Amino acid sequence: MDSFEAGQTVVRREVHRTGAVWSEHALRVVADTSEALVAACSPGAETRWPALYVKARNDGDRSVRTEAFDAMASGMWELADAVWQDTELLLWKPPAAWFSVNAFYTSTGLRNWYVNFERPTRRTTHGFDTFDLTVDLVVDPDLSRWEWKDEDEYAHVRRLGIVTDIEHRAVDAARGQILAMLAERSGPFADAASWMAWRWDRAWPVPRLPRMSKAVQGGAPEGG
């Protein structure tokens, strides 16, 4: 499949192993090379999330996310329209990696790095598919300190069988890869100053989901 062009809108989808879409997120391509796809969004970018995720965010009740994972395990959930909030996002995703490196920005600059552990990508006509495996690593802007996030949720999805033993081993290996990249200042961390200086291009419209990509809710076949 051809590379995406800079400025092109792409859709990052999370697709469950049943083929059902768990989320959609409209992004704009910054660069697309053999090393990694780099994409970004600003507040207002269109997304679709599990309705229980949206409720958890709106209510400030993190326990509702547990219900969302239970729904995922059952194979039935509803998607709700939403928008990206609060931060600008810059995402670096090597195609075969079990992680993506993300940077979140506020009006004062880079707030933090955020490593999302997820399945390798599968390119689609409108973007790429992956699947969030729950556990994350949060890193200070200057790379001086980091901490694991959502280990409790990761344990829960392991118990539910959402993350398989094979995926768990891949995540463990990816954790080691990321810690090595941080220690060696490699990958995106090799040019941290440029990442710290990056900001969303105001000439770009807010990314919107293509109407044809509106996915069906969980439990139904994968949409195009």
N, C-alpha and C positions, 0 to 999 in steps of 0.2 A: 504494500500500500504506500502511496506517495506521502512525502512529508507534508505536514501542515504549514501554511504560510503565516508569517508574523502578522498579527492583527486579526487573524481568522478566529471566529468563535468556535469553540469545541465544547463538547459535553462530557464531563467526567461522570460515569455511572458506576454505582455499586450494584453488582449483580450477584445474587445468591446462587449457590450451586444448583438450585432447582431451576434456574433460568429466570426467576422473577427479579424485577428491579427493586432495589432497596432505597436508592436515592439517585437524584440527578443534580448536577451543578454546572451552570454555564460559566465558562472561562474564556479568556482571550489569550491566544498564543503569543508568547514573547520570542521564543526560539524553539526549533525542533531539529535536533542533531542526532547522530548515532549514539552519543553519550546519554542524552536525556531530553525529554520534552519539558520545556519551561513554559508555564502558563500562569495567568494572574486574573484577579477580579477585584472589584471595589465594592463598597457597601451598595446594596440595591440589586446586585446580580441575582438573577432568577435561580431558584433551586426548587426541588421537590424532596421532601423528607418524610419518613414515617410519621403519621399523625401524632403518635405518642411522643416522638422526639420533639415535635413542635410544641406539644402541650408541656413537656418537661421544661423547655426553654422559657415559654411564656409564663409558666407558674413558678419558675425557680425551684422546682421540685425534682431533684436528681433521681429520686427513687422511681419515678415514672419511667425512666430509661430501662430499668429492670423489666418492667412490663413489656417494653418494646422488644427486648431480647427474647422474652417468652413468646411473644407473637411471632418473631422470626423463626423460632424453633418449631412452632406449630405450622408454619408455612402460610399463614394468613395475616395480612396487615393492609392498612390503607395508607396511601400517600396523600400529603397535603402540600399545596403551593405555599412557598415561603420565599424569603429573600435573605441573602448574605448580609450580616449586620456588623457594625462597629469597626471592622478592620479592613485594610487592604491586604490582599494575599498574594504571595509569590510562591509558586510550587515548582519543585525540581523532581522529576520522576524518571529514573532510568527504566527502560522497558522491562528488563528481566529481574529487577530488584524487588524484594519483599518489603519495601518501604518507599516513602517519598519524604523529601525534606521540604518543609514549608516555613515561610517567614511571614509573620503578622506585623502590620504597621498601623500605628495611630498617627494623629496629627503631630506628635513629637518625634516620630521616627520609628525605627525597628523596636517592637515591643519584646519579641522573643522568637526564637526558632522553635519549630515543632515537628518532630519526626513521627510520622504516621506509619504504623506497620500494617501492611496491606498486601494483597496478592499482586503478582506481576500483571502488567497491562496486556489487554487484548485490544488492538486497534479496531475501530468501527468506522462507518462512513462519516459519522458526525463527531467522533472524538475517540474516547477510549473507555474500556470497562476495567474495573478492579473490584476489590471488596475489602473494607476496613476490618482488620482483625482485632480491633478494640484497644490494645495497649499502645501507649504513646511515650515519647520522651520529650520533655520540655527543657530547652537550653537557653541560658541567658544570652543577650545580644552580643556580648564580648566573648562568648564561648567559655567563660571562666567557671561556670557551674551548671549542672544539669540534674534533673530528677525524673524518675519514672512516674507515669500518670495512668490511672484507671486499671491498676493491677487487680482490684476487686472485681471489676466488670470482666476483665479477661478471665479470671478464675471462673466466673459465672458462665460465660459462653463456652468455656472448656467443659464444664459440667453438662451443659445442654447439648454438647456435641456439635455446636456451630463451628468451632475451631477444632479440626481433626488433629490426631497425633502427628500426622505428616506435616500439617501446617504449623503446629506448635514447634516442631524441630526446625522448620524454615524460619520461624520468628526468632528462635533462640540464636540461630546462625546470623540473622540480620541484626540482632542486637549487638553481637560482637563486631560485625562490619561497621556499624555506625560509631561505636565507641572507638574503634581503630581510626576511622575517618576524623573524629574529633581530636584524637591524640596526635594524628599526623597532619592535621589541617589540610585534608584532601577533599576532593569533590567540591561542593559549593563552599565548604569551609576554607578552601584555599584562597578564595577571593572574598573574604567576609566583608572587607571595606566597601566593595562595590555593592554587595547585597545590602549593607547598612544604608547606602546612599540611594538605593532604588526607591522610586515612587511610581504610583499608577500614572499612566499617560493620560492627562485630562482631555486630550483630543479623541480618545477612544470612548465610544458610547458604553454604557453599562451593559455587560453581557446578558443576553436573554436566551432562554431555551427555544430552539427551533420548534415551531408548532408540531411538526411531524414527530418530534422526539418525546412528546408527552406520553409517558410510560403508564402501562396498566399497573394496578396495585399488586401486591404480593399474592402468590398462589396461582397467578395466571402466567401464560407463556411470555417469554421475553419479547418486549416491543422493539420496533426498529427505530 
